[in-house]
Amino acid sequence: MDGFSGYWAQTDSVGRAVALLMLLMSVSSWALIIWKAWVLRRVAGDVPRALQAYWAAPDAASGRERLGTLDREGVLLPLLDASLTEEPEGSVGRSTPAAARLTRRLREALQSSLAHLRMGQVVLASVGSTSPFIGLFGTVWGIYHALVEMSVAGVMTVDKIAGPVGEALIMTAAGLAVAIPAVLGYNLLGKWIAAAEEQLEGFAHDLLAAAEPLE
């Protein structure tokens, strides 16, 4: 903490902007990790129960009601609704074969559900890949600013340089401290998303198979 306060005191507006950017990236990545972990854990628990309840229902209406109640993140319901709805009469989509229409609707619904699950992954990937370089820039800028200040003051002894340089190096460590959780979170959440994607694709395939034969 002392090193950061020293860096903040001896740097200029550019160095402080870098430090604030690092803080913003850290808060954003941690908020995303916590939120997405909560969402994906709910999906992991809800999807198997919702699917079991749907296929055990006596009819489509009660099955949809059961699935909608258990599917709290709304990733299964769009697929089911896509299999139960039709394009309006006279539309271009209605002119294609029934199997093709159903496949298209299921594909669009699947993409929508996966987009919800993947939300924020780009931010985590960006933070993990850029924060070390931003921290390194903060270090270089802090050292440069400290050397300029010493040059103007006419003091360039080793003991006078060591302090500002050491304080500037904290930004490199900060960059790594921001990047490592973001990368780990991205990888872990990606694994959970892939597992949910398999279940959603399986449900879409089952709905398509249940609708056959289609004219």
Protein Blocks (a to p, Z undefined) as FASTA:
>chain_A
ZZmmmmmmmmcfklmmmmmmmmmmmmmmmmmmmmmmmmmmmmmmmmmmmmmmmmmpmbfk
lmmmmmmmmmmnopmmmmmmmmmpccdehiaklmpcfklmmmmmmmmmmmmmmmmmmgok
lmmmmmmmmmmmmmmmmmmmmmmmmmmmmmmnopacfklmmmmmmmmmmmmmmmmmmmmm
mmmmmmmmmmmmmmmmmmmmmmmmmmmmmmpccZZ
